Amino acid sequence: MALNLYRIYSVEPVGVSPKPDGFGDNTFSEAVVTARSPEEAQGVHPNLAGRCSWSEEEFLKFNAMRWRENKKKDWTNWPNDPKLIKVQYIGTAAPDLGFGVVVAIFNFG
């Protein structure tokens, strides 16, 4: 199955003391990811940015690790619940792209 490109973004403010745009310092506001479906895209953590060449096995392993770290460390840089993430279909990914995050927007503080 071919991979698609999706924009993912939070539907609720993220981070401590969110600014008027809804995002606090050191938070992700959105990302473009590769996935097979909107549901799969919703479960991608943007902290995997900059690498879009994962095999499916590698991607699933490291993505799960990021979600565990997100919850364990009580990070507030991305929602802890994938249901709070909206997904927008962009198009079909280039054939040479693997699983991962194409680009993410991180709001440094």
BELCOR-V400896 format. One record per backbone hydrogen bond with DSSP energy under -1.0 kcal/mol. NH is the residue of the N-H (numbers start at 1). CO is the residue of the C=O. E is the energy in kcal/mol with one decimal. If there is no record, write none. Layout:
# BELCOR-V400896
NH:CO:E + NH:CO:E
This chain:
# BELCOR-V400896
4:35:-3.4 + 5:91:-3.6 + 6:33:-2.5 + 7:88:-3.0 + 8:31:-2.9 + 9:86:-1.9 + 11:84:-2.7 + 14:22:-2.0 + 19:23:-1.5 + 22:19:-2.7 + 24:14:-2.7 + 26:107:-2.6 + 28:77:-3.0 + 29:105:-2.3 + 31:8:-2.0 + 32:103:-3.0 + 33:6:-2.8 + 34:100:-2.6 + 35:4:-1.9 + 41:37:-2.3 + 42:38:-2.2 + 44:41:-1.8 + 48:45:-1.3 + 49:46:-1.4 + 54:99:-1.5 + 59:55:-2.9 + 60:56:-2.6 + 61:57:-1.9 + 62:58:-2.7 + 63:59:-2.9 + 64:60:-1.9 + 65:61:-1.8 + 66:62:-2.1 + 67:63:-2.0 + 68:64:-2.3 + 69:65:-2.6 + 70:66:-2.6 + 71:67:-2.0 + 72:68:-3.1 + 73:69:-2.6 + 75:70:-1.4 + 84:81:-2.6 + 85:82:-1.7 + 86:9:-3.1 + 88:7:-2.6 + 90:5:-2.8 + 91:5:-1.3 + 93:3:-2.3 + 97:94:-2.0 + 98:52:-3.0 + 99:54:-1.7 + 101:51:-1.2 + 102:32:-2.3 + 103:32:-1.3 + 105:30:-3.0 + 107:27:-3.7 + 108:106:-1.1
